[in-house]
Amino acid sequence: MGILERTLTIKRIPTVLSNYQEEQEGNASSNAINGCGRNCLGKCCLPVWKLPLYAYKIDGEGSDDEAAYKHDITPHPMSFLVQLLLGQWEDRATRGLFKYDVTQCETKVVPGKSGFIAQLNEGRHLKKRATEFRIDQVLQPFDENKFNFTKVGQEEALLRFEPGNERKSHYYPSLSVSEFDSPNIILVNVSPIDYGHVLLIPNVLDKLPQRIDHASFLLALSMAKEAADPFFRVGYNSLGAFATINHLHFQAYYLQVPFAVEKAPVKKLSKCTAKFNNGVIVSQLLDYPVRGLVFEGGKTVQDISDAVASTCIFLQNNNIPFNVLISGFGKKIYLFLQCYAEKQALGQASQEILETQVNPAVWEISGQIVLKRRQDYEKATEEYTWRLLAEVSLSEERFQAVVDQAMGCRSPTSRHEWSDTHK
């Protein structure tokens, strides 16, 4: 049994198809020459589909990039990777692939010291894909019958993102994908939160469930580092923390203002830092509505990646929902532990917050709040936003208990110590 034992009854929601499937369902013969006839990203359409390939350089200990990684990088003109992604994203927007025009959504910075960002998107919750699985279990097996990213149309794919074998990144405009490949794919998010919203799908044809491992997290961190832009962040939502698709994926988009969490003070946790003998520093967020950890430092990218991935794996194995924000060129990583879905299922969530229909995931927790009702947008003060996000957070006692065990700082006297602290 996991550390947090819950007995919840969750209603499952029927499968929702992608834009492409909705248009093509029933219109193509399964015996078409090019696979299923729908030009999807599944094996049925291989080796037909081709994609651009971005092969990023690999940094190892002692590499020329190690010193640059340790120190702050002065902002410079937009990197080739970010330009490439945003250009491809705009191309898909002009083709009408998105369910709405997110650039027309009203957005404002909420007055106050935190600088929360509020966006009014009145139709997103009606047009995005619905959750199709239990929200009380962080780890669930992949279900072939549910929506997954092999079912999207090929036009939603922007490029492959793969490790190269040289000390320099390379871009190849078009390469075939064979039936022996399981490429890392970057897709557009057809229900975007903001400009340039994309999805990174590790080894898409392996059909991995939404579960972080060391290799997948290093891939996501490499994407943030390769983007080399302070305004390009990568995020992750676990099941139970408002991931809506049980197929391994990370999210990213470009927002040219700081997130509120990036300005929050932190306090170094010396005992937790001591767990990692590689220069990785672990801190706790202070003066922020959602409790969380901050990881930074390390001798190499691999060091900080392994530290965060190991912590996420512990949380997964103990059924603790979480969200991750990769910030600062991949050099600062925020890990939030949350319990809002649990509160909803147990009937303990604030009625005021429930009525907003906001389910805070990584972007909301980090500071960009997507609101679904104009009345909430118009009254979005700092106090209101703080109250909304605080509903997500673990209590101080419960947070400290989980962190102590995850970091190996102490052992609980009994399993009940973990589940009882929030009562």
C-alpha positions in Angstrom: 0.0 0.0 0.0 1.1 3.6 -0.6 1.9 6.1 2.1 -1.3 7.9 1.5 -4.1 5.4 1.7 -7.4 6.5 0.2 -10.7 4.8 -0.6 -12.4 7.0 -3.2 -15.2 6.3 -5.7 -14.4 8.2 -8.9 -16.7 8.3 -11.9 -15.0 7.6 -15.1 -15.5 9.9 -18.1 -16.1 8.5 -21.6 -13.4 8.7 -24.2 -13.0 12.0 -26.1 -11.4 11.8 -29.6 -8.8 14.2 -31.0 -9.8 16.8 -33.6 -8.4 14.6 -36.3 -10.2 11.5 -35.1 -13.5 13.4 -34.9 -13.2 14.4 -38.5 -12.0 11.0 -39.8 -13.9 8.5 -37.7 -15.8 6.1 -39.9 -14.6 7.8 -43.1 -11.5 5.8 -43.9 -11.1 2.1 -44.8 -8.9 0.1 -42.5 -7.5 -1.5 -45.6 -6.2 1.7 -47.1 -2.7 1.6 -48.7 -1.1 3.9 -46.1 -2.0 2.0 -43.0 -5.3 2.9 -41.3 -6.0 5.6 -43.8 -6.2 8.3 -41.1 -2.5 9.4 -41.3 -2.1 8.9 -37.5 1.1 8.6 -35.5 0.5 4.9 -34.9 2.5 1.9 -36.2 -0.3 1.2 -38.6 0.9 4.2 -40.7 4.6 3.4 -40.7 6.9 3.7 -42.5 4.9 6.3 -44.3 5.2 9.3 -42.1 8.2 11.7 -42.0 9.2 14.4 -39.5 11.9 17.0 -39.1 14.5 15.9 -36.6 16.2 18.1 -34.0 19.3 16.2 -32.6 20.5 17.9 -29.5 24.0 17.8 -28.2 24.7 15.6 -25.1 26.6 17.2 -22.3 28.7 15.0 -20.0 30.9 15.6 -17.0 33.9 17.6 -18.0 32.3 18.9 -21.2 32.8 22.4 -22.4 29.2 23.2 -21.4 29.7 22.2 -17.8 31.0 25.6 -16.6 28.2 27.4 -18.5 25.6 25.2 -16.8 26.8 26.2 -13.3 26.4 29.9 -13.8 23.7 32.2 -14.9 23.3 32.7 -18.6 22.7 36.2 -19.9 19.5 36.2 -22.0 20.3 36.3 -25.7 18.3 36.2 -28.9 15.7 33.5 -29.2 17.3 30.1 -29.8 16.9 28.2 -33.0 14.8 25.5 -31.2 12.4 28.0 -29.8 12.1 29.8 -33.1 11.5 26.5 -34.8 8.8 25.4 -32.4 7.0 28.7 -32.4 7.1 28.9 -36.2 5.7 25.4 -36.5 3.0 26.2 -33.9 1.9 29.3 -35.8 1.8 27.2 -39.0 -0.6 24.7 -37.3 -2.7 27.7 -36.0 -3.2 29.0 -39.5 -4.3 25.5 -40.6 -7.1 25.6 -38.1 -5.9 22.7 -36.0 -6.7 24.3 -32.6 -10.0 24.2 -30.9 -9.9 28.0 -30.2 -7.6 31.0 -30.7 -5.8 31.3 -27.4 -4.1 34.5 -28.6 -7.5 36.2 -28.4 -8.1 35.3 -24.7 -8.0 38.3 -22.3 -5.0 38.2 -20.0 -3.8 40.4 -17.2 -1.2 40.6 -14.4 -3.0 40.6 -11.1 -2.0 43.6 -9.0 0.1 42.6 -6.0 3.6 41.5 -5.0 3.3 38.0 -6.5 2.5 39.0 -10.0 0.0 36.2 -10.7 -1.3 36.1 -14.3 -5.0 35.6 -15.0 -6.4 34.5 -18.3 -10.0 34.3 -19.3 -10.7 31.2 -21.4 -14.4 30.6 -21.1 -14.6 27.6 -23.5 -11.5 25.6 -22.8 -13.0 23.2 -20.2 -15.8 22.4 -22.8 -13.4 21.9 -25.7 -10.4 20.1 -24.2 -10.1 16.4 -23.8 -11.7 15.0 -20.7 -10.1 12.9 -18.0 -10.6 9.2 -18.7 -9.2 7.4 -15.7 -9.3 7.3 -11.9 -7.9 10.3 -10.2 -7.1 8.5 -6.9 -4.2 6.5 -8.4 -1.0 8.1 -9.5 0.2 5.0 -11.3 -2.2 3.3 -13.7 -1.5 0.9 -16.6 -1.7 2.2 -20.2 -5.1 1.5 -21.7 -5.1 1.0 -25.5 -8.8 1.8 -25.7 -8.5 5.3 -24.2 -7.2 8.3 -26.1 -3.4 8.3 -26.6 -1.0 10.3 -28.7 -0.6 7.6 -31.4 -4.1 8.4 -32.5 -3.5 12.1 -33.4 -3.1 13.2 -36.9 0.4 13.5 -38.3 -0.2 17.2 -38.9 -0.3 17.8 -35.2 3.4 16.6 -34.9 6.0 19.3 -35.2 9.3 17.4 -35.0 11.4 14.6 -33.4 13.6 15.6 -30.5 16.4 13.1 -30.0 19.9 13.0 -28.4 22.6 13.4 -31.0 26.1 11.9 -31.0 28.1 15.1 -31.5 29.0 18.1 -29.4 26.8 20.3 -31.6 23.0 20.2 -32.2 21.8 19.5 -35.7 18.5 19.9 -37.5 17.3 17.7 -40.4 14.2 19.0 -42.2 12.7 15.6 -43.1 13.5 12.0 -42.1 11.3 8.9 -42.3 10.2 7.1 -39.2 10.6 3.4 -39.4 8.6 0.6 -37.7 11.7 0.0 -35.6 11.8 3.5 -34.1 9.9 4.8 -31.1 10.7 8.5 -31.5 10.4 11.3 -29.0 7.8 13.6 -30.6 6.8 17.2 -30.1 3.1 17.9 -30.8 1.0 20.9 -30.7 -1.5 21.1 -27.8 -4.8 21.5 -29.7 -6.3 23.0 -26.5 -3.5 25.5 -25.7 -3.1 27.5 -22.5 -0.9 30.1 -24.2 1.3 30.9 -27.1 3.4 28.1 -28.4 1.9 25.4 -26.2 3.4 22.0 -27.2 3.6 18.5 -25.8 6.7 16.3 -25.6 6.0 12.6 -25.9 8.9 10.3 -25.0 9.1 7.2 -27.2 5.6 7.7 -28.5 5.2 4.2 -30.0 6.1 2.5 -26.7 2.8 3.8 -25.3 4.2 4.5 -21.9 1.7 5.5 -19.1 2.0 8.9 -17.3 4.9 8.0 -15.1 8.3 9.7 -14.8 11.5 7.7 -15.0 15.1 8.9 -15.2 15.4 8.8 -18.9 12.1 10.6 -19.6 12.9 13.4 -17.1 16.4 13.9 -18.5 14.7 14.3 -22.0 12.4 17.0 -20.7 15.2 18.8 -18.9 17.3 18.6 -22.1 14.5 20.3 -24.0 14.4 23.2 -21.5 18.2 23.5 -21.6 18.4 23.3 -25.4 15.7 26.0 -25.7 18.0 28.3 -23.6 15.3 30.8 -23.0 14.1 32.1 -19.6 10.5 32.4 -21.0 10.2 28.8 -22.3 9.2 26.5 -19.5 8.5 22.7 -19.4 5.8 21.3 -17.1 4.5 17.9 -15.9 1.3 16.8 -14.2 1.0 13.4 -12.6 -2.3 11.5 -12.6 -4.2 12.7 -9.6 -2.7 16.2 -10.1 -4.8 16.9 -13.2 -3.0 15.2 -16.0 -5.9 14.4 -18.4 -4.2 11.7 -20.6 -2.5 8.6 -19.4 0.2 8.6 -22.0 3.6 9.9 -20.9 3.9 13.5 -21.8 5.4 16.8 -20.8 4.1 20.3 -21.7 5.9 23.5 -22.6 5.0 27.0 -23.8 6.5 30.4 -24.2 5.3 33.2 -21.9 7.4 36.4 -21.8 6.8 37.4 -18.1 8.0 35.8 -14.9 5.8 33.2 -13.2 4.9 34.1 -9.6 6.6 31.0 -8.2 9.9 32.1 -9.9 9.9 35.2 -7.7 9.1 33.4 -4.4 11.8 33.2 -1.7 13.2 29.8 -0.8 15.0 28.3 2.2 17.7 25.7 1.8 17.0 22.3 3.4 20.5 21.2 4.5 19.5 17.7 5.5 17.8 17.1 2.2 20.6 18.6 0.2 23.1 16.3 1.9 21.3 13.3 0.3 22.7 14.3 -3.1 26.5 14.2 -3.0 26.8 16.0 -6.4 26.2 19.7 -5.7 22.4 19.6 -6.0 20.7 22.0 -3.6 17.2 21.3 -2.3 15.1 24.2 -0.9 11.6 24.8 0.3 9.3 27.5 -1.1 8.5 30.2 1.3 5.7 32.8 1.2 3.8 30.9 -1.5 0.3 29.5 -1.5 1.3 26.0 -2.5 4.1 24.2 -0.6 6.8 22.8 -2.8 10.5 21.9 -3.2 13.1 23.7 -5.4 16.0 21.8 -6.9 19.0 23.6 -8.4 22.8 23.2 -8.9 24.6 20.0 -9.7 27.8 19.4 -11.6 26.0 18.3 -14.7 22.5 18.2 -16.2 22.4 14.5 -15.3 22.9 15.3 -11.6 19.9 17.6 -11.1 17.8 15.4 -13.4 18.5 12.3 -11.3 17.8 14.1 -8.1 14.3 15.3 -9.2 13.5 12.0 -11.0 14.3 10.0 -7.9 12.0 12.2 -5.8 9.2 11.9 -8.3 9.6 8.1 -8.5 9.2 8.0 -4.7 6.0 10.1 -4.9 4.6 7.9 -7.6 5.3 4.7 -5.8 3.6 6.1 -2.7 0.6 7.5 -4.6 1.2 11.2 -3.9 0.1 13.4 -6.8 2.6 16.1 -7.9 3.4 18.7 -10.5 6.8 19.8 -11.9 7.9 23.1 -13.4 11.3 23.1 -15.2 12.5 26.8 -15.2 15.6 28.9 -15.7 17.1 27.1 -18.7 16.5 23.8 -16.9 18.6 24.9 -14.0 15.8 25.4 -11.5 13.1 22.8 -11.0 10.0 23.2 -8.8 8.2 20.2 -7.4 4.7 20.7 -6.0 2.8 18.1 -3.9 -0.9 18.5 -4.1 -4.2 17.1 -2.8 -7.0 19.0 -4.6 -8.4 16.0 -6.5 -8.4 14.1 -3.2 -10.3 16.9 -1.5 -12.8 17.0 -4.3 -13.4 13.3 -4.1 -13.8 13.4 -0.3 -16.2 16.4 -0.4 -13.7 18.5 1.5 -13.0 21.2 -1.2 -14.1 24.7 -0.8 -17.5 25.3 -2.5 -16.3 28.8 -3.7 -13.3 27.2 -5.4 -15.3 24.3 -6.8 -17.7 26.8 -8.5 -14.8 28.3 -10.5 -14.3 24.8 -12.2 -10.5 25.5 -12.0 -8.4 22.4 -11.4 -5.0 23.8 -10.6 -2.3 21.9 -12.5 1.4 22.9 -13.1 0.7 26.2 -14.9 -1.9 27.4 -12.5 0.2 26.5 -9.5 3.2 28.2 -11.0 1.2 31.4 -11.4 -0.8 31.5 -14.6 -4.4 31.0 -13.7 -6.8 30.0 -16.5 -10.2 31.1 -15.4 -13.4 29.9 -17.0 -15.9 32.5 -15.9 -15.8 36.2 -16.5 -16.9 37.0 -13.0 -13.8 35.2 -11.6 -11.6 37.0 -14.0 -12.9 40.4 -13.1 -12.6 39.8 -9.3 -9.1 38.1 -9.6 -7.2 39.9 -6.9 -4.0 38.6 -5.3 -6.0 37.6 -2.2 -8.5 35.7 -4.3 -5.8 33.9 -6.3 -3.9 33.0 -3.2 -7.0 31.5 -1.7 -7.7 29.5 -4.9 -4.1 28.0 -5.0 -3.9 27.4 -1.3 -6.7 24.9 -1.7 -4.3 22.7 -3.6 -1.5 22.6 -1.0 -0.8 19.9 1.5 -0.9 21.0 5.1 2.5 21.9 6.7 2.6 18.8 8.8 1.7 16.5 5.9 4.1 18.2 3.6 7.0 17.9 6.0 6.2 14.2 6.7 6.3 13.3 3.0 9.5 15.4 2.3 11.3 13.9 5.3 10.7 10.4 4.0 11.3 11.2 0.3 14.6 12.8 1.1 15.6 10.2 3.7 15.8 12.7 6.5 13.9 10.5 8.9 11.7 7.4 9.1 8.1 7.6 10.2 7.2 5.7 13.4 4.2 4.2 11.5 2.5 4.3 8.2 -0.5 6.0 9.8 1.7 9.0 10.6 1.5 10.0 6.9 -2.1 9.6 6.2 -3.4 11.1 9.5 -1.6 14.4 9.4 -4.1 16.0 7.1 -7.3 15.0 9.0 
